[in-house]
């Protein structure tokens, strides 16, 4: 029941935010969409760890108990976002960036070849070129 209330509250809040702002700004750009997708995955992983005391060890476990961020599960299940399972978040506070950990936790499927937005272990999002991504440290369980 709590999960449904959270989902509805998040949906309602998103609708309000979507209605605010400059109408001339239009829909989000592809770059902003990538970043929003990674932020959604970050919240999903944070909620899973908070609810279960550990990170998800596989997709099946994540699907069984996704928390309030169902869209994040869909992004991972579809392969649009790559996530190594079993990586413990060092900080599960609401605001991201609470730890200095900057290993790459998740990324869009095209980032290794084309560059793009990546989610760091401290749950912040950064843009990287393909070469920067290849040189970056990936978070491991």
Secondary structure as UniProt FT lines:
FT   HELIX           2..19
FT   HELIX           23..25
FT   HELIX           30..52
FT   HELIX           59..64
FT   TURN            67..68
FT   HELIX           70..78
FT   STRAND          81..83
FT   TURN            85..86
FT   STRAND          104..108
FT   TURN            109..110
FT   HELIX           111..114
FT   STRAND          116..120
FT   TURN            121..122
FT   STRAND          125..128
FT   HELIX           130..135
//
